[in-house]
């Protein structure tokens, strides 16, 4: 097994470099290299669905991590589509789009307080949420229901409520994706998305929720791998000093922890490489580097070595690493501050979900229902999280079909004399899904259509 270089001449520098990293690993127990690196100053870990079996197991895992060091233990728990605690069963909380549709900031605060309580009980101290993106692009492939909506003021007030809810439970919020991912039509997991906005528009739209979150005291902010030509030129914001140092630190006055979005995403690795992108992100102003689920132990070694080399050859000032360490130390001190306030009741997710349901037309009582779920491919950010009606209508026959191969005549024959319920998710983004639904409704105008994503296409 590889180890940190123990040469006393660079041991302190390597410790500073390691302190900027949030690493990931496979499995439900921490590998020895992660525990050893925590003892040598590793910043922390980012957990994913494959690290979580149940709350008891996760609590044991985070306790073992804390035995080895003082880690930042982070994950993405947004409610709705993006969940790690409930990756295998689906989140018990509605996502931001549903909360934005209700538009009750106290409800949003209570939902995020409950999420924070769940995380705190499991030993997680930083939630990479909420999304403060103003979703102005209907066909946005990566944000969508993760946003509170397309209205700037609405997104800002609910972002503040989410920050207050999480942090009242002792879990740091990480407001994302700065300077805004809502106007994109590309997925940064696969390429560098474009935000074609002037600085004036950026200030009027994308930056408003981030200003509000800063005023609300968010402990961390996550970068976006988006290119804003008027601000970042050809580089993604994660690697842009103009975005992170000049705009976020300078103009917006933010002095908390800046966390990178996952650096193993192709928007970074295809052009800059993992180690090279890590150095550039630190130089731009990032304090903690989220490495994502792909980098291995050997990759972590190479990143640390490259950071040390960059300090040596002048690409990365030592003062930049020291400033990052100081901000992360302040975050760790905040973790230990006693909390006040009452834990949230565990049915708040269901209460919020019920309030978010809207009905167009009338709904007749169901008779021996046939439920047809039109399959939607998972996104990389969400993963293959369960969704649909299977647990909700135990008396119904539920079938899932791929829209490209759906047997519409066969479905209609099976539905003779029965209620037909068609369930879709973000149908507006998939022509094949729209075709299947249209064909079913042409023959069965009495069918009920349930949209579990954004209800843009009718």
N, C-alpha and C positions, 0 to 999 in steps of 0.2 A: 504494500500500500504506500502511495506517495504521501509525503509530509511537507509542511511548510519548511522552507530553508531556514535553518537555525543560526546562520551567520549573524553575529551580534551587530555587524555594521549595517545590515539592512533589515533586521528583525522588526524594529519599530515601524519602519516604512511599510513592510509587508503587512503588519498588523493594521495599520491605517488603511491600506488598500483593501484588505479582507473585510474591514468594517463597513465598506460601502456596498457589500453584496448581499442580496436576498436570493439564496439558492433554492432549488427544488430537487426532489428525489422521488423515486418510485416506491410504492409500498406503504404499508400502514405502520411501520416502525422506522426509526431514524437509523440510517447506516452509520457505521463507525466513523467514516471520514467526516460526516457532518458534525457529529459530536466532538470529534477532535478539533475541527476547525472552529467550532464555537468557543472552545477553550483557548484558541489562539486569536480571538477577536472577530470572528465572522459576524457580519451585521445581523443576519437572521435568515428566515426561510419564508418561502411562499408555498402555501399548501393548495392542492388541487383535489378534485373529486376522488382520484385514485389513492389519495392519502387518508380518506375518511371512510370508516365502516359504520360507526355509530358514535354517539356522544361520549360514551365511556372510553372507547378506544382512543378517540381524539384527545380527551382529557389526559389520558395516560401518555400519549405521544408528546403533547406540549409540556407536560411535567418533566418528562425525560430531557427534552430540549433545554428547559430552564435549569436543570441540574448541571448542564455542561457550560452554561454561559448566561448572558442576559439578552436573549434574542428578541428581535422584532419578529413576531409570528403573524403573518399576514395571509389573507385569502380574499377572493371576490365573493361577497355575499350581498347581492343587490335585491333579493326577492325576485319573484317572477321567473324569467327564463334563466338568469345567471345565479346559480347556487352551488356551493361546495358542501355545506353541511348536509344538504338533502339532495345531493347529486343523483342518487340512485332511486329516489322516490318522487322528486319534485318538491319545490318550495312550498311551505305552508303560508307564504306571504305573497300578495299580489305585487307585481312589478311597478316601476315608476309610471308607466303610461296609465295604468289603472288608477294610481293615486292622483295623478295629475287630472284625470277625468273627473274624479270626485271633487278635487280642488278644496280639500279641507286640510289646512296645514297642521292642525292639531292631530288629525288622524295620521298624517304622514309622520309626524314626530313620534307618535305612539308606536307605529309599526316599526320604525327604525330603532326606537328604544327596545322593543321586544327582540329585534334582530341582535342588537348589542348585548342584551342580557344572555341570549343563546350563545353568542361568541365568547363572552366573558366567562361563562360557566365552563366552556371547553378550553380555556386558556389562550384564546386568540386575542391579540391586543391591537391589531390594526386591520380595519376593513377597507378594502380597495373599492369604496363606494362612498357617496352616491355618484351616479353619472350626472354631471351638470351640463351636458350637451344639449343645445337647443336644436331639436330634430327638424330642420327645415327641408330636408330632402326626403320625400316620401319613399323613395326606393333605396334609402340608406341601408347597405347590407350588413352593417355591424352595430348600429345603435338602435334605431327603431323603438321597440317597446321599452328599451332600457332608459329612454329619456322621459322626463315628465311631460314633454310635449313640444309643440312648435312655437309657443308664445314665450318670449324672453322673460317677462315679469313673472309669469307662472312658474317657469323653471327656477328662477332665482328664489322665490319665496319657499318653494318646496325643497330646494337644495339646503337652504338654511334650516328648515325643520328637520331634515334628515341628519344634518351635522349635529344639531342640538340633541336629537334622539340618541344617536350612537354614542356621542361623547359623554352624555349623562350616565351611560352605563360603564364608562371607563374604557371604551374602545375608541381608538383614534379613527376619525374619518379620513379618507383619502379621496378628495374631490377630483373628478376626472372628466374629460381628457383634455388638458390645457394645451392650446388655447381654444379648443372646441372641435368636436368630431361630428357635429350634427349636420353639416352641409356637404358631407362627402358622399360619393357614389362608388367608392372603392373600399376594399377591406384592407386595413394596414397589416393584417396577418400575411397578406399575399403581395402587396405592393405599397408604394407611397401614395396615399390618397391626396387629392388636391382640394384645398379650400380656396376658392377664387373670390376672395373678399378684400376690399380695401381696408386700410387701418381704421378708417372712420366707421365702416360697417362692422368691423370686428369689435370695436369699442361699444357700438350701439347694441350689438346682438350677442356674439359669442362670449364676450368678457363680462357681461353684466352678472351672470350667476357666480362667476369666480370672484368678482369684487364682493358680492354679498357673502359668499362663503368665507372669505378672508376676514370681513368685518365680524362674522359669526364665530371666528376663532378656530377654524379648521386646523387640525394639527399637521396635515399633510395634503399635498396636491400632486396628482399624477400627470405626467406629460402625455402628449399624443404624438404618434409617428405620422403627423400630417404635414404637408408642405403648404405654406401660405406665402406665395411669392412676394407679396408686399411686405412681409415680415421676415421670413426665413430664407428667401431665395430658393435655391434648389434643394436645400437640406430639410429633413423633417424637424419639427419643433423640438423633439427629444435631444437633438444634437445642435441646437441653435442657441448661441449666447444672446442673440437679439430677442428671442422669445423668452428665455428663462432668466437671464441676468438683467437685461435692459428693461424688458416689459414686466415680467412677473415680479422680480425683486425690486427693480427701480420704480417704474411707473405705478404699479399696484401696491408696492410697499410690503410685499410678503416676505416674512423672515422665518417661516416654518420649514418643515422638511419637504423637499421636492423628490418624488419617487418617479423613476422612469417606468413607462409601460414596458411590457416584456421585450427584452432586447433580442430574443431569438426569433422575433417576427421578421418576415422577409423584407419589410420596409427598411430594416436596418442591415440585416445580415447580407442581403444580396449585393449591396453597394459598399458597405463599410466593414463587414466582418464582425463577428461577435466581440472579439477583444478590441479591435479598433473602434467599434461603435461604443464600447464601454468607456474608453478613454475620452472620446469626443463628447459623450454625454456628461461625464464628470467635469470636463473643461468648460462645458456650456453652463453648468450650474446645478446639475443633479447631485443629490446627497446620497440616495439609496438606489442601487441598480437592481431592478427586478429582472432576473435572468430568464424566467419562463421555464416551461417543463422540459425543454429539449437538452440544454447543456449538461454535460457529464462532469464527474469529478475532475477528469483531465482538462476539460474546458475551463473549469473554475481555476485550476492551476495556471493555465495559460493567460487568463484574464488578469490574475494577480501579478504575474510576471510582467505583462504588458503595461499595467498601471505603474509598477515600479520603474520600468524602463522609461516610460513617458515622463516621470518626474526627473529622472536622470538626464534626459536629453532636452528638457525644457518644454515639451509639449503640454505638460500638466504641472502647474505650480504646486509646490508642496502646501502652500497656504490654502489652496482649494480643498485638498484632502483634510486639512486640519479644521477648516470651517464646516465641512460636511460632518466630521466626527463630533464637533461641538453641538451642531443642531440635533443629531441623532441622540446624543447624550441628554439633551433637554427633553426630547421625546420620551426617552426611557424614564426620566425623572417624573414626567407627567403620568406615565403608566402607574406609578406608585402612589399617586395622590388619592386620598380617600374620596369616595363618591357619596353624593347625597341623592335623594329622590327615590321614588317607589318603583319597584320592578313592574313591568307591564303584564297584564293578564294574558294568558296564553291563547286566548281565542281572538285576539285582535286581528290576526291575519284573515280569519274567516269573516269577521265583521267588515273589514275593509273590502274584501273581495265581493261580498254581497252588495255593498254600496256602489261598487264600480260597474255592476251589470246594468246595461241599458237595453231596452226592448223597442224594436220597431215593428209595428203591426200588432197582431194578436197571437197568443199562444194557446192552442186548444189542449185539453188533457191528452196525455200520450196513451196510445193504444198499442200494446205489444210492440214497442218501438224497435226499429232497425236503425242503428247509429252507424253512419259511414264517416270514418275519419280519413280525410284526404292527406296523405303523408307529405310532410315538408322536410327537406334536408336540413340537418343541424348546421349551425354556423360554428366556426372555430371558437369564437368567444364563449358561446353557450355550451357547446358540447352536446352529446346525445342524451339530454335530460328528458325523462318521461313527460308526456303531455297527452291530453285527450280526456275522454269521458269514461274510460273503463271503470274507475273506482266510484264514479258519481251516479251511474245508473245501473246498479247491479241486476235489475230486472230486464235490462235491454240486451239485445244481441248487438255486439260491437264488432265491426270489421274495419280494418285499415287497408286502404288501397293506395297504390302508387298512381298518381294522376296520368302518367304516360301510358300505363297499361290497364287502366280501370275498365271493367266490363260494365258499361252503363246499362245496356239492356238486361243483363243478369241481375244487377242491383235493383232495377225497377221491378223485375219479376218477383224477387224476394220480398219487395216492399208492398206487394199487393195486399190490401186489407190491413195494413199496418201504418203507424206513424213513421215518417221518414225524417231523420235528423242528420244533417250534413255538417260536419265539423271541419273547419279549415284554420290555418294559421298563416297570417300574412299573405292571403291569397293575392293581393294586389301586386306581389312581386313575381308571381309564377303564372305564365300564360296557360300552362297545362292544367293547373288547379282551377283557373277561371273557366276553362272549357268544360271540365267535368261538372262543376257546379251549375253552369248555365244549362247543360244538357239535362241534368237531373231536374232542375226547376222548370224547364220547358214542359216536361212530362208530368211533374208533380208540383204545381204551384202552391200546394198546401204544405210543402215541406218546410221544416224549420232549419235555418242556417245559423250556425254558431261560429263566430269569428273569435279565435283565441289570441290573435295578434292585434295589429293595428286595423281598425275597421274603416279602411280607406276605400276599398272597392265594394260596391253593393251589387 
